[in-house]
Amino acid sequence: MIKFPFYNRTQFFGFSLLLSLVFSCTPQKTQTGLVGEKAMVVSAHPLASEVGKEILLQGGNAVDAAIAVHMALAVVYPQAGNLGGGGFMVIREKNGAVHSLDYREKAPLGASRDMYLDEEGNPQPEISQNGHLASGVPGSVDGMVKAHEKFGTLPWSKLINPAILLAEEGYKLTNVEANFLSETSIKLKKYSSIDPIHFTAKEFKKGDVLVQKELAQTLKLIRDNGREGFYSGEVADYLVAEMKRGGGLINHEDLENYESKWREPLTGNYKDYKVITMGPPSGGGIILLQMLGILENHSISKDKYSNYLHLKTEMERRIYADRAEYMADADFYPVPVEQLVADKYLKERFQNFNPEKATPSNEIKAGDIPLESEETTHFSIVDEEGNAVSSTTTLNGNMGSKVLVAGAGFILNNEMDDFSIKPGFPNMFGVLGGEANKVEPKKRMLSSMSPTILEKNGSLYMVVGTPGGSTIPTSVFQVIVNVIEFDMGMHQSVNEKRFHSQWKPDWISYEKGYSDKAILKELGAKGHELNERNAIGKVDAILKREDGTLEAGADSRGMDTAAGY
């Protein structure tokens, strides 16, 4: 059992928190996930899920719980949970109204198109992926403040206090967490301007308590001062000083001017289901709707699984070519969203599909339009009233830029690598980009994050999302198809082995442990190159079943955990 460090702090949590943690951490032994009659939280860490659940039990709504989970993940899941990153949130109110919040990072004012090229014009991915120049202006704190201003019901302080206690009193590390911190401490020491000794001074082992005093102080300033506790004053001074010592670009003006943005969600339909997802600067939602739009014109079945995987791969090759050409921050580039998801365009795009033969990627280009380590994290929440939140947040790579802000205790993102540092040059996830996604000051970099909510017959049906870099939309797609087309429950769907392709490189990736050699052989016979790889995504999802109960899908690829009641 994971021991909650503040189980005796009754001003925030009661005995139910400790007791429920025992059950929510119990491994699933069936194909059905944790089922709740009233509410559910699924996140990347059991402590964060329990924080969210307790907020719901105290009368908070799904957005209140989302804010508390986000802040808790910034403490207990440092590889992706964050204050120094950004993300997207999709919200569906109980009355069916939908909203999306863009709290994606922005390029600093001092950024320029060719900032990652050497004198000969060659890309320098090392500086776009690691160190101070790799960081965009963080959006997470501003995003959580804006979400609370619009939808919060509990006091802001009540949502931040659990994270403060986790940072101040510490939490016990599992063996996986201890190994991870020991491995990454070398990079944190290398790229941070001042050695973050609470991470680097020793080799961690299972049972060690990780205490983060500076991070606790930063969280207190955010609790007491809201947005200004991060973007001005002491914390901002620490961040700017870190940038100056390390040759980074973020300054006080960047921080003062940052604003997250409410945007219209991207919506579409698949058969009897309404799909509510994120639009630009995320390309993930567009990719998801394109894939579902093409699939609707084809018949698939589980007993002909290789045919489905072939079809899916051919879709991905064409759609990721579109991503490279047309997808970017719509505030800077006219992304042709409606045209890209239109049925007519998708049918034309797929005219040369051969059900028996793979199309080489060098024969595929973007369609003619008429005039994005994979360390992100996702959480899904449904409250008692039926409000739902799907939120994906990230530092981009594992531990982001590997820079910890001395004095403030949080890690900065390396999201600048999600721009096209040079057209045609792949980012850290192997995704190609073009002119549309070039570096520009104040611009948000293209993302693959795809927080998504589905309705069926006008009612809430599914809340889903995942980390995984360029594999995010294809993982979300597979989970949806597993449930709707292959009759799987939420837990089974999430934990099924996954496949991914993305135009270039020209192969199908499949997860280690996939055991059906006949399927792989059939794909090979169609001309596909196959490459085995480690886990694809870590999906956290919730399905509203026919009896009205909520089934959780917590991905066994990580420590992902459901907490519900």
N, C-alpha and C positions, 0 to 999 in steps of 0.2 A: 504494500500500500504506500502511495506517496503521502508523505505527511505534510499537511497544510500548516505553514509556519505561524498563522495567526488564528488558530482554531479557538484560542481562549480569549480573543478580543471581541467580547460580546456586544460592544457598541456597533460592530459592523456585521458580525455573523453569529448565528446561533449554532446549537448542537446539530441541527439538520444538515449543515454544510459538511461537517466531518463525516457524519453517517452516510450521506448521499455519495460522498466521494468514494467510499468503499465499493458501492455498487456500480457507479459509473465507470470505474476503472477495471471491473471484472471483464476478462476477455470473453468475446462472443463465441459461443460454441455451436451456433446454428447459423442458417442462412438469413435469419431475421435479425435486424439491428435492434438497439434499444428502442422501446416503444413508450411514448408518453401520451397521456390522455389530454393534457392541456397545453404544454409548452415544451420547447426543445431548443438546446444550444449545441452546436457541433463546431469544434475548433481544433487547432493543431496541438493543443496542450491541455491535459486534464485540469490543471489549476485554473487556466483561463476559462474553460467551459464551466467550471464550478462557480467562478466569479459571476459569469453571465447568468447562470441559473439563479443564484442568490439574489441578484438584482431583480429578476423577474418575480421571485417570491416576495420581495419587498414592495411589489406593486409597480415596478418600472415596466416600461414597454420595450418592444424589440430594439428600438433605437437606443434607449438608455443602456440596455444590455450590450449592444454592439460597441458603444463607447467604452464601457468598462472592460469588455473583452479585448478591445484594441489596446488599451493602456496596459492591461495585464500581460498581453503577449509581448509588449515592448520590454518587459522585465524577464519573463520566463522563456521566451523564444527569441533570443537575440540574433539568430541567423536571419530572421525575416520580420518578426514583430518589431515595431519601430516607433520612435518619435522623429527620426531623421530621414524618413522616407515619404511615401505617399501611396495613393491607391484610388479605388473607386467603390462606391456604395450604391446598390440598387435597393429601393424601398417600395414595398406594396402595402398600402394601408388596408385596414379591414373592410373599408368601403369600396376597395378596388382602385383607388387613386394611386398612381405610380410616379416615382421620382428617381432621379439619379444624381449623385454628387461626385463631381470630379475634383479630387484632392491630389492629383498627379503633380509631381515635381515640375519645376520650370528651369530652363537654362538661365544662368546668371546674366546680368546686364553686360558683363565683360566677356561673354562667350562669343565665339566667331565661327564661321563655317569651316575653316581649315585648321582649327586649333589642335587637331590631333594628327596633322600631317607633318612630316619632316621637311627639310629644305628641298628635297627632291620630289615632294608630293606623295611620299609613301605613308600609308596608315601606320599609326603607332598605338595599337590596341592596349598596350600595357598602361598607358596613362589615361585612356578612356575607361579602363576597368578597375584600376587600383590607384589609391592615393587621392590627394585633395582635388585635383582637376577633374576627377571622375564624378564629382557630386553635383547634383542639381539642387535647387532651393527646396527644402523640405515642405511638404504640404499636409502631413498627417494631423498636426495639432490644430491648424486652422480648420481642417475638414471636420474634426470631431466637435469643435466649438460651433461651427455652422449647423451641424446635424442636431446638436443639443438646442440651439436657439430656435430651430424650426419645429422639432418634434419631441424634445426632451420633456419629461414629466417629473423626474426626481431631481433634487438639487445636484448641480455639477460636482460639488465636493464629494458627495456620496459615491459618484461613479469613478472618481480618481483615487479615493482612499485605499481600496483594495490593492491597487498597483503599488502605492507608496509603501504599504506594509510588506508586500512581497520583496520590494527592493531593500527596504530598511532592515527587516529582520531576516531576510534570506529565505531560501528554499533548498531542500535536499536534492542533489543531483542523482539522476539515474545513471546507470553505466553508460548508456548511449550519450547522454548529455555530457558526462565527464570526459569521455573520449573525444567528443566533438570540440569541446573547449580547449582541451590539451593540444589538439591538432591545429586549431586555428589561432592559438595564442601567438605563434611565431609570426604570422602575417600581421596581426594587430600591433605587435611590437615594432615590426618593420615599417609600417605605413603611418602609424600615429606619430605626431610630432613629440609627444611626451608619453613615455611608457605607461600604459594602463595596467598597473601592477596587480589590481584585483583580478584581472584575467590572466596575466602572464607570469606572476611570481612563483607559481608552482605547477606541478602536474596534477590535475584533478583526478579524483577517484570517486567511485560510487559512494554516496552518503555524505560527501562534502557539502557544506552549506555555502551557497553563493550569495554574498552580500554586496549590494551596489549602492553605497552611501551617496555618491554624487548624483546618480540617477534618481534616488529618492528625493534629494533636494530639488532637482529640476522638476520632478512631478509635483512637489509641494508648491513651487512657484506657479506652475500651470493651474493647480487646484485653486490657489488663492487669487490669481490674476488673469485667469483665462488665457486668451490668445496672447496678450501682452507678456505673460509669464514666460513665453518662448521666443517671440519675435522681437522683443525689445528687452532692455534691462540687462540683468546679470547673465542670463543664458545666451542672449544674442551676443553679448560681449565675448563670452567664452568661444562661441562658434566662429566669430570673425577673427579672433586672435588665433584660433587653430588654423584657419585659412591662411592667414598671413605667415605663420611659421612654416606651413607646408607648401606655400606657393599656389594656393587655391584662389578661386574667384569670388566666392559669395561674400557680399559686404552688407552693411547695415541697411542700405537702400533696398537691396534684394529682399531682405527679410521683412522690412516695413511694407513693401509693396505687394508681397505675395497674397493672393486670394484664391481660395478654392471656389468652385463654380457649380451652381445647380444647372443641370442640363436636361433637356427632354430625353427620356429613355428611348432606346432603339427598340421598336416592337415589330413583331411579325407573327405569322401563323404557320403551324405545322399540323395539318389535318385538323383535329378538333381542339387543338391546344394553342393558346396564345403565349408567345415567348417574349419576355421583357428582359432586356439586357442593356449593355453599355455601348454607347456610340463613341465616335472619335473624341479624344485622342486615343481611345482604345480601338484597335482593329479586331480584337477578339470577338466582339458582338457581331460585327459584319461577317466575319468568317463563319461563325456559328449559324447565322441566318442563311448564308449562301449554301452551306452544307445541307442544312435541313431542307432548303428550297429545292436543291437538286434531288435529294433523297425522295422527296414526295412524288417525283415522277418515275420512280423505280420500285420494283417489288423486291423485298429481301426476306430471307428466312434463316433461322438458326441452323437448320440442317444443311444449308448451303453457305456456310460461314465464309469460306474462301472467296466466294463470289461477292459477298458483302464487303470483305476487306479489300478486294481488288477495286470495287466501285468507290469505296471510301478513299483509297490512295489516289485514284485518278481525280477525284474531286479536290483533294488537298493540293495536288500538284498545280492545278489550274488556279485555285483560289489563292495560294501563297505567291504565285506570280502576280496576281492582282494586288496583293498586299504590298509587294515591293514597289509597285508602280503608283498606286493611287491612295494609300492610307497614310495619314499624318494627323497633326493637330488641325482641326477644321477652322480654328481661329486664324491660321496662317496659310492654309492651303484649301482650295475648294474640293473637299472629298466628295465624290459623286455617290453618296450613300444609296439614294433611291435607285439609281441605275444599277449599282452593283448587286442589289438584292432583288431586282425585278425578275419575275418569272421568265419573261421573254429573253432577257439577257442570259439568264442561267441556262436556258434550253439551247441557245445559240452557242454558249461557251462550251457545252458538253456534246455538241454535234459529232465530233470526231472520236468520241468514246468507243473503244472496242472492248466488249465484255470478255474477250478471250486473250487479249494481249496488252501488256503494259506500254504506255506512251513514254518514250525517253524524255526526260526533263529538258534536254537541249532542243527539243522540238516544240516546247511550250513557251509562250510568251504571255504577257498580260493581255486581257481581252480589250477589244475596241469599245470604248465607252461613248455613247452618243451624247452630244452636247445639245512585329516583333519577335553553370550551376543552376539554376532554376529555383533559387530560394525566394519564393514568395510565400504568403500564407493566406488562407481563406477561412472565413467562418460564416455559418448559416444559422439564422435564429427565427423562430416563430413564437410569438407570445400568446397568452390566453385569449386575447381578443381577436387573434387572427392576423395581426400585423406581422409582416415578414421583412427581414433584412438579409441581403446577400452582399458580403463585403470582401474584397480582395485587396490586400495591402502588401507592400514589398520594399526591400532595399535593393532589389534586382539580383545581384549575385549573392553568394553565401557570405554573410557579414558585410554586404555592400562594398564600399570602397576600402574596407579594413581600417578605416580611420575612426578612432574614438575621440570625441571632443573632450579634451582635458578640462576638468572642472565641472563639466555638465553631465558626463557619464553616458552619453548615448552615441550610437554608431551612425555614421552617415552613409547615405546611399551611393551607388555607382550607376545611377540611371542615365548619365550622359552617354553611356555606351549604347543605349537604345535609340539614339539618333543614328542616322547614316553618317559615319565619320568620313566616309568616302563612298559615293554611289557605286554599287556593285560589290562592295567589301562587306563580308558577313560580320554580324555582331557576335557576342560571346555564345549565343545560342545557335549560330550558324545561319541566321536569317539574313537574307539580302535586303538592302534598302536602296532607295533612289532619291532623286532630287526633292521630292515632296517632303521627305523626313530629314532634310539637312539641318544642321545646327543653326539656330537663330536666337538672339537674346529674347528672354521672356517666353519662349516657345515651350510647349509641353511635348516631350518625346513620345513617339508612338509606343503603344503597349499592346500586349496580347491578353491582358487580364479580361476575364469574361464573367463577372458576377451576374447570375441569371435567376429569374423567377418565372415559373410556368403557371398558367391558369388552365383549368379544364371546365368548360361550360360556365365560365364566368367566376369560378371559385378557385381559391388557392390550391395548387396541386403539388408543386415542387420548388425547393430553394436549393441552388447548386452553384458550385464554383470550385476552383482549385489553383494551387501554384503550378509552376512548370514551364515558365518561359514560353517559347513558341508552341509547346505542346498543350497549352491551356485550353484553347477553344476546341481542339480535337478530343481532349479528355472529357470536357463537358458534353460534347456531342455524343461520345460513346456511352456515357452514363445515361443520357436522355433516351437514346435508342435502346439500350439494354432494358430499360423500364417499359417504354411504350411499345416497342416492337418485339422484344424477346421475353416479355412477361416476368422480368426479375423484380424482386423487392429492392428497397433502397440499399440495404447492406450488401446484398449479393452483387448488385449492379456496380457499386463503388469499388468493390474488391475483386472484380473480374480483371483478368490480364488485359493490358491495353496495347494498342498499336499506334504508330504515328509516322506520317510522312509530311514533307513541306516543300515540294518543288525541288529545291537543292539543299543538301546533297541528294542524289538520285537513288534513294533506297527507302525501304520500310524498316523502321525500328520496332522491335518487339521486346517485351520484358523477359528478363531471366525467369525461368521457371515455367514458361509456357510449354505445355507438354504435348500438344497435338501436332506431331511431326507430319502427319498427312496433310494438314492445312498448309503448313510451311512448304511442303513439297508441291502442292497445287499452285501456290503463289509463285514459286520458282518456275514452274512450267509455263506460267503466263509471262515470264520475262522479268520478274521483280527480283532485285537484289535485296537480301534480308540481313539485318544486323541486330544482334542481341545486345541489349543494354540494361542498365539498372532501372529502377522504378520510374514510371512515367506519371507524374502528378501525384498529388495527395488530396483527393476530393473529399470535401465535407458537404453533406447534403441532407435534406429532410424531405420526406414524401408524406403528403396527407393521404391516408388510405381511405377506402370506401366507407369504413365505419367511423371516419372522422378522427381517428387516432393518428399520431405522428410517428413515423418510423425514421430513425436516424441512420445515415450512412457515414460512419467514421472510418477513414481510410487506414487499413492495417499496415500500409507502407511506412507510416510514421507513428508518433505517439498520439495521433488524433483520437479524440474522445468525445462522446456524447454525454450530455447531462440534461435530463428532462424530468417532468413530473406530470 
